[in-house]
């Protein structure tokens, strides 16, 4: 029996829809709690090509929400997930990339894909992907989970971007590492990402682009809304840049202390804290660009907001997760 017979029998798919699925090239960013279920169902459905990028190795603390990695402790997640995918469906080509997604490598990756799944649950990655997908008119399916709640949304590709819906810093700066997460919650969100991605590939209506779903699984509440008319910000208030784009004359601020980052991001960086900036704090020269860096970009965004209130010049952010961190992971 045809591997895809049970989905091809659906009137929304058929032979033509299955051909669309087989021709699609998806970029999946993140092979963790969101990426694992998304990958399983996309590979099972017969997506033609998937590029999968993730920098991490499998750890025991991952397994409660990433069950495919049981035999793969210590291996790079992208490579272990690609091996799982090949065993599940040899007809799908999965290319693993063991690397961080950065503003430097993201443009080529996004440009080469038909659709992007943001499964990294990373503040910086989400905004980098959204900015690129908006510019290139690529559909973006993004999700985020924390504790027992989360959301999935369809952005760009003709719909408003992530910045249109979330223009400001998130209320909570907690992470899954600090606040925890329940496996079925991320499993459900990742499965919804796969469903949305397939709906975009198939051209189903109503489109998931411009649609947001929220899940509060502690008390089993769900909600959804459309944001088709959400206005785009006039300009990205604090764009993320790559380390290679730093300039020698930047007003460069390293927000991690010496314990968290023994070596600053660059020799000309100044170590300061978020609270140093504001009405009485330091400001760049009129012709300088201010660049704030931390591990995830969250502290950098907060410092940039404080500087923006007193200085009108150019501000950029640099998320630098590659550096070893023994302190606050944000």
C-alpha positions in Angstrom: 0.0 0.0 0.0 1.2 3.5 -0.8 2.9 5.1 2.3 0.8 8.2 1.9 -2.5 6.6 1.0 -4.3 7.7 4.2 -3.5 11.3 3.6 -3.9 11.3 -0.1 -7.5 10.1 0.3 -8.3 13.4 1.9 -10.0 15.7 -0.7 -7.7 18.6 0.4 -4.6 16.5 -0.7 -5.0 13.9 -3.3 -2.2 13.2 -5.9 -1.7 16.9 -6.6 -1.3 17.8 -3.0 1.1 15.0 -2.4 3.2 16.2 -5.3 3.3 19.7 -3.7 4.4 18.1 -0.4 7.1 16.1 -2.2 8.4 19.2 -4.0 8.7 21.4 -0.9 12.0 22.4 0.8 11.6 23.4 4.4 14.1 25.0 6.8 13.6 23.8 10.4 15.5 25.8 13.0 15.9 23.8 16.2 15.8 20.1 16.8 14.6 20.2 20.4 11.2 19.9 22.0 9.4 21.8 19.2 11.5 20.5 16.3 11.3 16.8 17.2 7.5 16.5 16.8 7.4 18.9 13.8 10.1 16.9 12.1 8.4 13.5 12.8 5.2 14.6 11.1 6.8 16.5 8.2 9.0 13.5 7.4 6.1 11.2 7.8 4.0 13.3 5.4 6.7 13.1 2.7 8.2 16.6 2.6 10.8 16.5 -0.1 13.7 18.2 1.5 14.4 19.5 5.0 17.4 21.5 6.1 17.7 21.2 9.9 20.0 23.4 11.9 20.7 23.0 15.6 24.0 23.6 17.6 23.3 21.3 20.6 24.2 17.8 21.6 21.7 15.4 23.2 21.6 15.5 27.0 19.7 13.4 29.4 17.6 16.4 30.5 16.3 16.6 27.0 14.7 13.2 26.8 11.4 13.8 28.6 10.4 16.1 25.8 12.6 14.8 22.9 12.0 11.0 23.1 13.6 10.2 19.7 17.0 10.8 21.1 17.1 8.0 23.7 19.9 6.0 22.0 21.8 9.2 21.0 23.2 10.8 24.2 26.1 13.0 23.4 25.5 13.2 19.7 24.7 16.4 17.8 20.9 16.7 17.8 20.8 17.7 14.1 22.7 14.6 13.0 20.8 12.3 15.4 17.4 13.7 14.1 18.5 13.3 10.5 19.4 9.6 11.2 16.0 9.1 12.8 14.3 10.8 9.8 16.1 8.6 7.3 15.0 5.5 9.2 11.4 6.8 9.3 11.1 7.8 5.7 14.1 7.2 3.3 12.3 9.2 0.6 12.8 12.5 2.5 16.2 14.2 2.3 17.2 15.8 5.6 20.4 17.9 5.6 21.7 18.4 9.2 23.7 21.5 10.1 25.4 21.5 13.5 25.5 25.2 14.0 23.8 28.2 15.6 21.5 30.2 13.4 23.0 33.7 13.2 22.4 36.8 11.2 25.4 35.7 9.1 24.2 32.3 8.0 20.4 32.9 8.1 20.0 34.8 4.8 21.2 32.0 2.6 19.3 29.4 4.6 16.0 31.3 4.4 16.4 32.2 0.8 16.9 28.6 -0.2 13.7 27.3 1.5 10.1 27.5 0.6 9.0 27.8 4.2 10.7 28.3 7.6 9.8 26.6 10.9 11.1 28.5 13.9 11.5 25.7 16.5 14.5 27.2 18.3 12.4 28.8 21.0 15.1 31.5 21.0 14.2 35.2 21.3 17.0 36.3 18.9 16.5 33.5 16.3 12.7 34.3 16.1 13.3 38.0 15.3 16.2 37.3 12.9 14.0 34.8 11.0 11.0 37.1 11.0 12.9 40.0 9.6 14.4 37.9 6.9 11.1 36.1 6.0 9.3 39.4 5.8 11.9 40.9 3.4 12.0 37.7 1.3 8.2 37.0 1.5 8.8 33.6 3.0 6.2 32.0 5.2 7.3 31.5 8.8 5.7 29.2 11.3 6.9 30.1 14.8 6.2 28.7 18.2 7.3 29.2 21.8 6.7 27.2 24.9 7.3 27.8 28.6 6.0 25.8 31.5 2.6 24.5 30.5 1.7 27.1 28.0 2.7 28.4 24.6 1.7 29.7 21.2 2.0 28.9 17.5 1.6 31.5 14.7 1.9 31.9 11.0 3.9 35.0 10.0 5.2 36.7 6.9 4.7 35.3 3.4 2.1 38.0 2.9 1.0 38.1 6.5 2.3 40.5 9.2 5.6 39.6 10.8 6.4 38.6 14.3 7.4 42.1 15.2 3.9 43.3 14.2 2.4 41.0 16.8 5.2 41.2 19.4 6.9 44.6 18.9 8.2 44.8 22.5 10.2 42.7 24.9 8.3 39.7 26.3 6.9 40.1 29.8 8.8 37.1 31.1 12.5 36.7 30.6 12.4 33.1 31.9 13.6 30.2 29.8 12.8 26.5 29.7 16.0 25.9 31.6 15.0 28.2 34.4 11.2 27.8 34.5 10.8 24.3 33.2 8.5 22.8 30.5 6.3 19.8 30.2 6.9 17.4 27.3 3.4 17.0 25.9 3.0 20.8 25.8 5.9 21.2 23.4 5.0 18.1 21.6 1.5 19.5 20.8 2.9 22.8 19.7 5.4 21.2 17.4 2.7 19.1 15.9 0.6 22.2 15.2 3.6 23.8 13.5 3.8 20.8 11.2 0.1 21.0 10.5 0.4 24.7 9.7 3.4 24.1 7.5 1.6 21.5 5.5 -1.5 23.8 5.2 0.8 26.5 3.7 2.5 24.0 1.3 -1.0 22.7 0.2 -2.5 26.2 -0.1 -5.3 25.4 2.2 -7.9 28.0 3.2 -8.2 29.8 5.5 -4.5 30.2 5.5 -2.6 29.7 8.8 -0.6 32.7 7.9 -2.0 35.5 10.0 -3.4 33.1 12.5 -2.3 32.7 16.2 -3.1 29.8 18.5 -2.5 30.0 22.2 -2.5 27.0 24.6 -2.8 27.1 28.4 -2.6 23.5 29.3 -2.6 23.9 33.1 -6.3 24.5 32.9 -6.8 23.2 29.3 -7.8 26.5 27.7 -7.1 27.4 24.1 -7.7 30.6 22.1 -7.0 31.8 18.6 -7.2 35.0 16.7 -6.3 36.4 13.3 -3.8 39.3 13.0 -4.0 40.0 9.2 -4.3 43.8 9.7 -1.6 44.2 12.4 0.6 47.1 11.3 4.3 46.6 10.7 6.7 48.8 12.8 8.1 51.6 10.6 11.5 50.0 11.2 12.9 47.2 13.3 13.7 49.1 16.6 16.7 47.0 17.5 17.8 44.7 14.6 20.1 41.8 15.3 23.5 41.7 13.6 26.2 39.1 13.2 29.5 39.4 15.1 31.3 39.8 11.7 29.3 43.0 11.2 30.9 44.7 14.2 32.9 47.9 13.4 36.0 49.1 15.3 34.3 52.4 16.0 31.1 50.9 17.5 29.9 51.9 20.9 30.1 48.2 21.9 28.7 47.1 25.3 29.3 43.6 26.7 26.5 43.0 29.2 27.9 39.7 30.5 30.3 39.9 33.4 33.7 38.2 33.4 32.3 35.1 35.1 29.8 34.5 32.4 32.0 35.5 29.5 35.7 35.5 30.4 36.5 37.2 27.1 34.3 40.0 25.8 32.8 39.7 22.3 35.5 42.1 21.0 38.6 43.8 22.4 37.0 47.3 22.2 33.8 46.2 24.1 33.0 47.9 27.4 31.6 45.8 30.2 28.5 47.4 31.7 25.1 46.4 33.0 21.5 47.1 31.7 20.9 49.4 34.7 23.8 51.6 33.7 21.9 53.1 30.8 19.2 55.7 31.1 19.0 59.5 31.8 22.3 59.6 33.7 24.1 56.8 31.8 26.7 56.8 29.1 25.7 57.6 25.5 27.6 57.1 22.2 29.0 59.9 20.1 26.6 61.3 17.6 28.2 59.4 14.7 28.6 56.1 16.5 26.4 53.0 16.4 25.5 51.5 19.7 25.7 47.7 19.9 24.6 45.7 22.9 25.5 42.1 23.3 24.6 39.3 25.7 23.9 35.6 25.4 20.3 35.5 24.1 19.7 39.2 23.2 17.1 39.8 26.0 19.4 41.9 28.2 20.7 43.7 25.1 17.1 44.6 24.1 16.4 46.0 27.6 19.6 48.1 27.6 18.7 49.3 24.1 15.3 50.4 25.2 16.9 52.4 28.1 19.4 54.1 25.7 16.7 54.8 23.1 14.8 56.9 25.6 17.7 59.4 25.8 19.6 58.9 22.5 18.2 58.9 18.9 21.1 57.2 17.1 21.5 53.8 15.5 21.2 50.8 17.9 21.8 47.1 17.1 21.8 43.9 19.1 24.2 40.9 19.1 23.1 37.6 20.6 26.3 35.6 21.3 25.3 32.2 22.6 28.5 30.5 21.5 30.5 31.7 24.5 30.5 29.5 27.6 28.0 30.6 30.2 27.9 29.7 33.8 25.5 32.5 34.9 22.2 33.9 33.8 21.4 32.3 30.4 19.4 35.2 29.1 
